[in-house]
Amino acid sequence: MAKKDLGNIEQDNKNLSGVSALFSPETDAVKTAKGKKENFLEEEETTTYPLRLKKSSLKALKMLGVERGVTVKELILNSIYKEYNI
């Protein structure tokens, strides 16, 4: 099957900008944000631990996380560090 040449169809189509962003190279801001996260992980090895919460508690943590701009994991870890002075 022969390939079709569609010319500059992407040039005037404003709806393709979202798709193009998926395949564009990362910006410096994204690279530095990922670098900071990797440095946090390099400080100390982490392990997984199953944690059971009531659905209402998890929902409240998720809402609080959205308000503060942090993850549920960070909220839980910060609470543990503060409570037990770790």
N, C-alpha and C positions, 0 to 999 in steps of 0.2 A: 504494500500500500504506500503510495507516495505521500510525502509530507506536504501540507498546504502552507503557503506563505501568507500570513495574515497581515503583514506589513506592520504599521504602527498602531495597532488596535489598542495597546495598553497606554498609549500616550494621552489620549483624551478621556479615558475611562476612569472616573474618580473612585469607583468601587473596587478597583484592583489594588489600591494602596495598602489595604490591610494584608492582603496576600503577599504583596511584595515585601512588607515588613518582616514576615516570617522567614524569608530567605535572604534578607540583607545581613551584612556583617554586623557584629556587636559594636555598640558605641563604647567610648571610654568609661562612661558612667556605669554601664552595666558590668564592664570588666572589673572595675574597682569594687563594686558592690559584691561581686562574686568572690573577689580576692579577700575581702574582709571576712566573709563567712567562712572561707577555707582556713584563715588564720585562727578563727575561733575553734574550729574542729581540730587543728593541729596542736592546740595547747594541751589537751588532755584527751585520752581515749574515752569514748563513750560506749555505753552498753544499753541494750534494750531491757525494759522491765514492763510486764503487762500491768496495766492499771485499770481497775473497774470503777466507773463513776456512774452516778445516777444521770439519766438523760437530762433532767432539769439542770443539774450542775454543769454538765458539759455544754449545754446550750448557753448558760450564763457566762461561762468562761469564753466561749466563742464570741459572744456579743461584746464582752469586755475587751477581748483581744482586738476586735475590729475598731472599737473606740480608741484604744491606745496605739494601734498600729503594730502589734506584736502577735506572735503565734501563741497558741494554747500551750505548747511545750515550754516556751519561754516564760509564760505566766506561772506555770506549775514549778519550774526549776527555780525561778526567782523567789517564789513563796517558800520553798524548802530551804533555800540558802538563808533567807531572812529569819525564818522560824528557828532553825537549828544552828545558826552562825557557822555555816560550813564555808 
